Structure formats: structure tokens, C-alpha cells
């Protein structure tokens, strides 16, 4: 793949990330923000009467411009990263079309970079978690995410190397099983984090977590579909049809 094609795919990846970010922004605003508001209300209701924190950024700005900036920048950045990963993976992970490769990569990224860490350290709304442990909780989450991504890459490489000996089906089964076993060990040995207040509404907690998962699924699903379509049109352009035949001499 030449540098011009890689550059074109990178631009398309960032545009696809922007479009997917817009979709995720809609989900975040209508599903995520009500849960954040409810959690903030819970926190304020249970805060000591003398505690009054000065808002550096208003809540209305956080839930509109702040949310849009964060989600769209995230989408564009990961769209570019996904495009570069696509350039490397196309033709190396199987005989898939550009559309299928893009969707497969997006699904793998969602699973490895978000779902696997989420199952060990799920997202929590404001008012959940001790301020003194935020550094430790962040480090554990990123450790789980890095471990999951590296294991996913290792499982892919192992599957490719085992395929000539076991066949594609059994090589894939062995690679996935190995990934699951090591992730299970990580779940067992990494410390748990449970700082949810006993009186925090369980329904609100799970609505928030499901909305966080929905935002990521929308972002990565939209990125896979949109970028896959753009990559397909670039790499496999449809021949023009219906042109008038040249006049006979």
C-alpha cells in the first residue's frame, strides 16, 4: 500500500471518526447526561451543609460544548488510529473486503479497549468513588486496557501462526480460548474496586453504565461502518457504467 493511499485512508478515517463522534454525541446527550445530572443531584443532597464547591465550569457548559468537544476529538483521534491499523491489517487477518476488515477491527477495538476493561472496572457516575483513590483506580483501569489490547494482538498473531497446522477454525478457537483464559486470570488477580455508596440507587448506577457502553458501541460501530464504506469506495471503486459507446469510424 503506497503512501498516497495510506494518507487518503487516514483522512477518511478521521472523517469517519468525526461522523461516528456525532452519533455518539447524540447518544451521550440523551442517554448519558440525564444519569450524570441525577448522580450530581444525589451527591449534592448527601453533601454536608457547609460544603459549597465553586464551579469553575458551569454544568450547562459541561453538558453541551464540553461534551461535544470531548466526544468529537475522541472520535477524530481514534478514527485516525483505526485507519492506520486498517492499513496494516488489510489482507493480513484474512481475505476480507475493506468493509468487513474495517468492521472487524472496530468490533475488536470495542471489545479489547473498552468491554474487557469495563467488565472488571465498570464506569461510575459522579459521587461514586473516593477522591483519594482516583489515581489508583485510573492506573488499574489503564493497566487492564493495555493488557487486554496486547493480549488481543498476541491472540491474533498466534491464530495466524497456528492456522497452517490446525486450520483456520481450530486456530481461531485456540487463540480466543487463550485470550479468555489470560483475561480471566487478570480479573482474578488484579484488585477489585468497590466504592459505590450503600445508599446509591442501583437503577441509576446501571443506567449510567449501560449508557456508557451504548456510547462506545455507537462510536465504534459507526466508525467501522462509515470508514468501511469510505475505504471500500477508495480501494475498490465501482467501474463507471452507462457511458455512451464511442462512435464508429
Beta strands, then each sheet from edge to edge (+ up, - down):
end
